[in-house]
Amino acid sequence: MIIAVDASGGEHAPHEIVKGALKAAHEYKVGIALIGKKEILHVLASRHAKNLNISIIDAPEVIEDTESPIEAVTKKSNSSIVTGIKMVKEGSAQAFVSAGSTGAVMYAAFAGLGPVNGLDRPAIASIITLNIANPFLMLDCGANSNCRPKHLLQFAQLGNIFVHQVFRVASPRIGLLNNGEEEKKGNQLTRETYQILKASDLNFVGNIEGQNLGKGMADVIVTDGFTGNIVMKTLEGVGEEFINLRNVSQMFSSNSSSETRATLADAGLNSMIRRFDYRESGGALLLGLNGIVVKSHGRSQARAIKNAIGLAKQSIDRNVCQMIQQYNFADTSALVNGTKE
């Protein structure tokens, strides 16, 4: 198993990316193809190549966040992002992990790998652990701002396959993010999607309100990319505030008694931080493509990159891409056409 890693993308590239990739190679026993400027990567990683399955792929061009994704991907064929996607397409890598430009990764992946047969739009899927005992998958988290009911149905189908394969849930519970529990609540998109999900063969459990996301009521939460992205960034902001609170608590308790420090620990700050911390899952999957792609946060450091590679490995081990490719998304057209879209 070879996982290609974009060593040039992200705020902390290449040092933190390489550090995380080396940890992943050691812990998960996977091969890592580091993609970036060869001379720099040799200095950072070559001494580990003998003990770990590490290879270095030269990609001298870098796509910056400020660049137009389409123009950059088109013009910079020797960039780390384009090279990583090519490796997945050609089969020399089984997955690609990047903390680089989200737009560039998405466009390169869509153009290079393409959506699976019958699927209209791939989606960004994030694992959320607000309830550690009952994590859930939310999609779409930003790939598709404007959606139709058919797209949300397909997101539900994608999520159903992933949770069944990776979480080993026999019949994943599908919830629709909405502003009320009642069937008639919401805007036109959610009301019509409700009827389609209700008529499908999925285990649809109804609408899920925002305050109930952490209550373990569903295994898959479906929404449009605009709403999903706002939810993700809100959770991220809450997590950062918990981190700030912990840092302040540690500062005030550094000279205090062990009893005081123990009391602060009992407040559960560390547990709360882990629930909201994007570094724990490592990244989000681009589900629905002919290949495994994990998009990490732009600020990812070593731990997040290691966990992103772990997510990619898990997806490969559980045959997520193959199961999605085998699903007949075209069969859903009759279901959608039977309701008002």
ROZAGU-209737 format. One record per residue (C-alpha): x, y, z; residue number from 1. Coordinates in steps of 0.02 Angstrom, whole numbers, plus 32768, in hexadecimal, padded with zeros to 4 digits. Example, Ala and Ser with C-alpha at 12.3 -4.5 7.8 and 13.67 -1.06 7.14 Angstrom:
<sites>
+------+------+------+-----+
|    X |    Y |    Z |   k |
+------+------+------+-----+
| 8267 | 7F1F | 8186 |   1 |
| 82AC | 7FCB | 8165 |   2 |
+------+------+------+-----+
</sites>
This chain:
<sites>
+------+------+------+-----+
|    X |    Y |    Z |   k |
+------+------+------+-----+
| 8000 | 8000 | 8000 |   1 |
| 8047 | 80A8 | 7FCB |   2 |
| 7FF8 | 814B | 8005 |   3 |
| 802F | 81E8 | 7FAA |   4 |
| 8045 | 8280 | 801A |   5 |
| 804E | 8335 | 7FE1 |   6 |
| 80E9 | 8373 | 803C |   7 |
| 80DA | 8423 | 7FF3 |   8 |
| 8027 | 844E | 8024 |   9 |
| 7FF1 | 84A0 | 80C5 |  10 |
| 8030 | 8527 | 813A |  11 |
| 80AD | 84B4 | 818F |  12 |
| 80F4 | 845F | 80F6 |  13 |
| 8169 | 840B | 80DD |  14 |
| 81AF | 83E9 | 818C |  15 |
| 810D | 83BC | 81E8 |  16 |
| 80C9 | 835D | 8153 |  17 |
| 8165 | 82F2 | 8148 |  18 |
| 8166 | 82D6 | 8204 |  19 |
| 80B1 | 829B | 8201 |  20 |
| 80D0 | 822C | 8169 |  21 |
| 8165 | 81D9 | 81BE |  22 |
| 80FE | 81B8 | 825A |  23 |
| 8074 | 816C | 81EE |  24 |
| 80F0 | 80FD | 8190 |  25 |
| 8132 | 80BB | 8235 |  26 |
| 808A | 80A8 | 828E |  27 |
| 801C | 806A | 81FF |  28 |
| 80A3 | 8009 | 81A0 |  29 |
| 8075 | 805A | 80FB |  30 |
| 80DF | 8098 | 806C |  31 |
| 80E8 | 8155 | 805B |  32 |
| 810E | 81B5 | 7FBC |  33 |
| 8141 | 8265 | 7FEF |  34 |
| 811D | 82DF | 7F61 |  35 |
| 8175 | 8386 | 7F5A |  36 |
| 821C | 83D9 | 7F3B |  37 |
| 8294 | 8348 | 7F31 |  38 |
| 832E | 839D | 7F7A |  39 |
| 82CF | 83D6 | 8016 |  40 |
| 8279 | 832F | 8032 |  41 |
| 831E | 82D1 | 8024 |  42 |
| 8362 | 8338 | 80B3 |  43 |
| 82C7 | 831B | 811E |  44 |
| 82A1 | 8266 | 80F9 |  45 |
| 832C | 8209 | 809E |  46 |
| 837E | 81C7 | 813E |  47 |
| 82D9 | 8172 | 816A |  48 |
| 82C1 | 8121 | 80C0 |  49 |
| 8322 | 8083 | 80EB |  50 |
| 82BF | 805B | 8188 |  51 |
| 8216 | 8092 | 8145 |  52 |
| 81C4 | 807C | 809C |  53 |
| 81DE | 8131 | 8066 |  54 |
| 81F4 | 8170 | 7FB5 |  55 |
| 820B | 8221 | 7F77 |  56 |
| 81B2 | 8261 | 7EDB |  57 |
| 81F3 | 8303 | 7E92 |  58 |
| 816E | 8388 | 7E76 |  59 |
| 81C2 | 8432 | 7E70 |  60 |
| 8125 | 849A | 7E55 |  61 |
| 80B4 | 84D1 | 7EE4 |  62 |
| 7FFE | 8509 | 7ED7 |  63 |
| 7FDC | 8596 | 7F51 |  64 |
| 7F36 | 85B7 | 7FA7 |  65 |
| 7F2C | 8661 | 7F51 |  66 |
| 7F2F | 8617 | 7EA2 |  67 |
| 7E98 | 85ED | 7E38 |  68 |
| 7E83 | 8530 | 7E4F |  69 |
| 7E55 | 850D | 7D9A |  70 |
| 7EE1 | 8577 | 7D51 |  71 |
| 7F62 | 8534 | 7DCB |  72 |
| 7F36 | 847D | 7DB0 |  73 |
| 7F34 | 8497 | 7CF4 |  74 |
| 7FDA | 84F4 | 7CEB |  75 |
| 803D | 849F | 7D76 |  76 |
| 8044 | 83EC | 7D3B |  77 |
| 80E0 | 83CE | 7DA5 |  78 |
| 808E | 8407 | 7E47 |  79 |
| 8080 | 8394 | 7EDE |  80 |
| 7FC1 | 8393 | 7ED3 |  81 |
| 7FB7 | 8365 | 7E1B |  82 |
| 8042 | 82E4 | 7E2E |  83 |
| 7FEB | 8292 | 7EC3 |  84 |
| 7F46 | 8281 | 7E66 |  85 |
| 7FA1 | 8239 | 7DCE |  86 |
| 7FF1 | 81B6 | 7E3D |  87 |
| 7F47 | 817E | 7E7C |  88 |
| 7EFF | 817B | 7DCC |  89 |
| 7F91 | 8114 | 7D8A |  90 |
| 7F8D | 809D | 7E1E |  91 |
| 803B | 80C2 | 7E61 |  92 |
| 7FE6 | 8102 | 7F00 |  93 |
| 7F44 | 80C7 | 7F4E |  94 |
| 7F18 | 816E | 7FA0 |  95 |
| 7F4C | 8225 | 7FA4 |  96 |
| 7F55 | 8295 | 803E |  97 |
| 7F69 | 8352 | 8032 |  98 |
| 7F5F | 83EA | 80A3 |  99 |
| 7F71 | 845B | 800C | 100 |
| 7EF4 | 84CC | 7FB4 | 101 |
| 7E47 | 8481 | 7FCA | 102 |
| 7E09 | 84C3 | 7F24 | 103 |
| 7EA0 | 847F | 7EC7 | 104 |
| 7E95 | 83D3 | 7F1A | 105 |
| 7DDB | 83C8 | 7EF2 | 106 |
| 7DED | 8400 | 7E3E | 107 |
| 7E86 | 8392 | 7E1D | 108 |
| 7E30 | 82FC | 7E6B | 109 |
| 7D8D | 8318 | 7E0C | 110 |
| 7DE6 | 8336 | 7D66 | 111 |
| 7E68 | 82AF | 7D7D | 112 |
| 7E05 | 8223 | 7DCE | 113 |
| 7D52 | 824E | 7DA1 | 114 |
| 7CB4 | 8222 | 7E00 | 115 |
| 7C7C | 816D | 7E05 | 116 |
| 7BFC | 8133 | 7D85 | 117 |
| 7B4E | 817D | 7D9D | 118 |
| 7B81 | 81F6 | 7E27 | 119 |
| 7B5C | 82AD | 7E04 | 120 |
| 7BCF | 82FC | 7E85 | 121 |
| 7C55 | 82BF | 7EFE | 122 |
| 7C4A | 8301 | 7FB0 | 123 |
| 7CBE | 8332 | 803D | 124 |
| 7C9D | 82BB | 80CE | 125 |
| 7CDA | 82DE | 817F | 126 |
| 7CDA | 826B | 8215 | 127 |
| 7C9A | 82C9 | 82AE | 128 |
| 7CB1 | 8289 | 8360 | 129 |
| 7C46 | 82FD | 83C9 | 130 |
| 7C0A | 825D | 841A | 131 |
| 7CA2 | 81EC | 8429 | 132 |
| 7C35 | 8151 | 843C | 133 |
| 7BD2 | 817E | 839F | 134 |
| 7C39 | 81DA | 831C | 135 |
| 7BDF | 820A | 827D | 136 |
| 7C0A | 8234 | 81CA | 137 |
| 7BCD | 82DB | 8186 | 138 |
| 7BC6 | 8305 | 80CE | 139 |
| 7BCD | 8372 | 806C | 140 |
| 7C46 | 83E3 | 80CB | 141 |
| 7C71 | 845E | 8042 | 142 |
| 7C80 | 8414 | 7F93 | 143 |
| 7BD0 | 8443 | 7F58 | 144 |
| 7B82 | 84E4 | 7F96 | 145 |
| 7AE7 | 84D7 | 7F2A | 146 |
| 7A91 | 842E | 7F2C | 147 |
| 79F3 | 83D9 | 7EF1 | 148 |
| 7999 | 834D | 7F4D | 149 |
| 79E9 | 82CC | 7EDA | 150 |
| 7A95 | 8303 | 7F14 | 151 |
| 7A69 | 82F1 | 7FCC | 152 |
| 7A25 | 8243 | 7FA9 | 153 |
| 7ACA | 8214 | 7F59 | 154 |
| 7B2A | 825E | 7FEC | 155 |
| 7AC1 | 81EF | 805D | 156 |
| 7AEC | 8158 | 7FF3 | 157 |
| 7BA5 | 8183 | 7FF8 | 158 |
| 7BA0 | 8199 | 80B4 | 159 |
| 7B40 | 80F7 | 80C8 | 160 |
| 7BC7 | 8096 | 806B | 161 |
| 7C56 | 80E7 | 80CB | 162 |
| 7C0B | 80CE | 8178 | 163 |
| 7BDA | 801B | 814F | 164 |
| 7C8A | 7FF3 | 8112 | 165 |
| 7CF5 | 8056 | 818D | 166 |
| 7C8C | 8060 | 822C | 167 |
| 7C45 | 7FB2 | 820D | 168 |
| 7B92 | 7FEE | 822C | 169 |
| 7B1A | 7F70 | 81DF | 170 |
| 7A91 | 7FEE | 81B5 | 171 |
| 7AD1 | 80A1 | 81CC | 172 |
| 7A50 | 811E | 8209 | 173 |
| 7A3F | 81AE | 818F | 174 |
| 7A0B | 8259 | 81D1 | 175 |
| 79E3 | 82F9 | 8172 | 176 |
| 7A26 | 8398 | 81C1 | 177 |
| 7994 | 840F | 81D5 | 178 |
| 794D | 849A | 8241 | 179 |
| 78C6 | 842C | 828D | 180 |
| 7899 | 8376 | 82A8 | 181 |
| 77EF | 837B | 8252 | 182 |
| 77DD | 8335 | 81A2 | 183 |
| 779E | 83DA | 815A | 184 |
| 7829 | 8445 | 81A8 | 185 |
| 78B4 | 8498 | 8147 | 186 |
| 78CA | 84E9 | 809E | 187 |
| 7897 | 84A0 | 7FF6 | 188 |
| 7939 | 843C | 7FE7 | 189 |
| 7928 | 83E4 | 808F | 190 |
| 786D | 83C6 | 8080 | 191 |
| 787E | 8373 | 7FD6 | 192 |
| 791A | 8314 | 800B | 193 |
| 78BC | 82D2 | 80A3 | 194 |
| 783A | 8280 | 8032 | 195 |
| 78BE | 8231 | 7FC3 | 196 |
| 7922 | 81EC | 8055 | 197 |
| 7882 | 81AD | 80A5 | 198 |
| 7856 | 814E | 8005 | 199 |
| 7905 | 8107 | 7FF0 | 200 |
| 7947 | 8061 | 8033 | 201 |
| 79BD | 80BE | 80A8 | 202 |
| 79A4 | 80BA | 8164 | 203 |
| 7964 | 816C | 816A | 204 |
| 7940 | 81A9 | 821B | 205 |
| 78FF | 8257 | 81F0 | 206 |
| 7937 | 8308 | 820F | 207 |
| 79C5 | 832F | 8287 | 208 |
| 79D0 | 83DD | 82D5 | 209 |
| 7A76 | 8431 | 82F5 | 210 |
| 7A6C | 8421 | 83B3 | 211 |
| 7A57 | 8364 | 83A1 | 212 |
| 7AF3 | 8343 | 8339 | 213 |
| 7B51 | 82FF | 83CE | 214 |
| 7AC7 | 8290 | 8412 | 215 |
| 7AEB | 81F7 | 83A8 | 216 |
| 7A46 | 81FD | 834A | 217 |
| 7A90 | 81D3 | 829F | 218 |
| 7B2B | 8185 | 8251 | 219 |
| 7B25 | 81F1 | 81B5 | 220 |
| 7AED | 82A8 | 81AF | 221 |
| 7AC2 | 82EB | 8103 | 222 |
| 7ABF | 83A2 | 80D1 | 223 |
| 7AF1 | 8417 | 8044 | 224 |
| 7BA6 | 8450 | 8039 | 225 |
| 7B80 | 8504 | 806B | 226 |
| 7B2D | 84D1 | 810F | 227 |
| 7BA8 | 8445 | 8131 | 228 |
| 7C3E | 84B6 | 811D | 229 |
| 7BF6 | 8533 | 8198 | 230 |
| 7BD5 | 84A8 | 8217 | 231 |
| 7C88 | 8468 | 8205 | 232 |
| 7CD6 | 8513 | 821A | 233 |
| 7C66 | 8537 | 82B0 | 234 |
| 7C9E | 8496 | 8304 | 235 |
| 7D52 | 84BF | 82DB | 236 |
| 7D3F | 856B | 832B | 237 |
| 7CF3 | 851F | 83C7 | 238 |
| 7D86 | 84A7 | 83D1 | 239 |
| 7E02 | 8536 | 83C7 | 240 |
| 7DAA | 858E | 8457 | 241 |
| 7DB8 | 84F0 | 84C0 | 242 |
| 7E72 | 84EA | 8498 | 243 |
| 7E85 | 85A1 | 84CD | 244 |
| 7E25 | 857D | 856D | 245 |
| 7E96 | 84E9 | 8595 | 246 |
| 7F31 | 8552 | 8577 | 247 |
| 7EF2 | 85DA | 85EB | 248 |
| 7EC6 | 8558 | 866F | 249 |
| 7F73 | 850B | 8664 | 250 |
| 7FC4 | 85B6 | 8674 | 251 |
| 7F64 | 85E0 | 8712 | 252 |
| 7F7C | 8533 | 875B | 253 |
| 8034 | 851D | 8734 | 254 |
| 8068 | 855A | 87E0 | 255 |
| 7FD4 | 8515 | 883D | 256 |
| 7FC2 | 8475 | 889F | 257 |
| 7FAD | 83CA | 884F | 258 |
| 7EFB | 83C7 | 8892 | 259 |
| 7ED0 | 8464 | 8830 | 260 |
| 7F1B | 841D | 8791 | 261 |
| 7EBA | 837B | 87AB | 262 |
| 7E1A | 83DF | 87BD | 263 |
| 7E3A | 8436 | 8718 | 264 |
| 7E5A | 838F | 86C6 | 265 |
| 7DB6 | 834D | 870C | 266 |
| 7D5C | 83DB | 86B4 | 267 |
| 7D74 | 8374 | 8615 | 268 |
| 7DCA | 83F7 | 85A9 | 269 |
| 7E3D | 8379 | 8557 | 270 |
| 7DAA | 8308 | 852D | 271 |
| 7D46 | 8399 | 84E4 | 272 |
| 7DDB | 83D2 | 847D | 273 |
| 7DEF | 8325 | 8431 | 274 |
| 7D39 | 8325 | 83FE | 275 |
| 7D47 | 83C8 | 839E | 276 |
| 7DFC | 83BA | 8363 | 277 |
| 7E10 | 83A4 | 82A6 | 278 |
| 7EBB | 8356 | 82C5 | 279 |
| 7E6B | 82B9 | 830E | 280 |
| 7E1B | 8281 | 826A | 281 |
| 7EA7 | 82CD | 8203 | 282 |
| 7E3D | 8304 | 8171 | 283 |
| 7DA3 | 82F0 | 8107 | 284 |
| 7D86 | 8273 | 807C | 285 |
| 7D54 | 82A3 | 7FCC | 286 |
| 7CD1 | 821A | 7FB7 | 287 |
| 7C8F | 81E4 | 7F0E | 288 |
| 7D30 | 81EC | 7EA8 | 289 |
| 7D8C | 815E | 7E52 | 290 |
| 7E12 | 8162 | 7ED6 | 291 |
| 7E32 | 818B | 7F8D | 292 |
| 7E59 | 8242 | 7FB1 | 293 |
| 7E68 | 828C | 8060 | 294 |
| 7E6B | 8349 | 8074 | 295 |
| 7EBF | 8381 | 8115 | 296 |
| 7EAC | 842B | 8167 | 297 |
| 7F23 | 84AF | 8124 | 298 |
| 7F6B | 84C7 | 81D3 | 299 |
| 7F8B | 840E | 81EC | 300 |
| 8025 | 83DC | 824C | 301 |
| 8074 | 8331 | 8264 | 302 |
| 7FE9 | 82E0 | 82CC | 303 |
| 7F61 | 8315 | 8253 | 304 |
| 7FC3 | 82D7 | 81BC | 305 |
| 7FE6 | 8230 | 8211 | 306 |
| 7F2C | 821B | 8236 | 307 |
| 7EFD | 824F | 8185 | 308 |
| 7F6D | 81C6 | 8141 | 309 |
| 7F1B | 814F | 81BD | 310 |
| 7E70 | 8180 | 8179 | 311 |
| 7EAC | 8160 | 80C8 | 312 |
| 7EF2 | 80B6 | 80FA | 313 |
| 7E50 | 8086 | 8151 | 314 |
| 7DED | 80B6 | 80B6 | 315 |
| 7E5E | 804B | 804A | 316 |
| 7E59 | 7FB8 | 80C2 | 317 |
| 7D9A | 7FBC | 80C7 | 318 |
| 7D88 | 7FC9 | 8008 | 319 |
| 7D25 | 806B | 8012 | 320 |
| 7D4C | 80A3 | 7F61 | 321 |
| 7D24 | 7FFA | 7F14 | 322 |
| 7C7E | 7FEE | 7F70 | 323 |
| 7C4D | 809C | 7F35 | 324 |
| 7C7E | 8071 | 7E83 | 325 |
| 7C11 | 7FD5 | 7E88 | 326 |
| 7B77 | 8035 | 7EC3 | 327 |
| 7AF8 | 805C | 7E3D | 328 |
| 7AD5 | 8115 | 7E59 | 329 |
| 7A75 | 811B | 7DB4 | 330 |
| 79EC | 80B3 | 7E03 | 331 |
| 79BD | 8146 | 7E71 | 332 |
| 7978 | 81AA | 7DDF | 333 |
| 78D0 | 8152 | 7DE7 | 334 |
| 78C5 | 8176 | 7EA1 | 335 |
| 78EC | 822E | 7E88 | 336 |
| 7878 | 8240 | 7DF2 | 337 |
| 77EB | 81F7 | 7E5B | 338 |
| 77F2 | 8291 | 7ECA | 339 |
| 77F3 | 8349 | 7EA5 | 340 |
| 78AA | 837E | 7E94 | 341 |
+------+------+------+-----+
</sites>
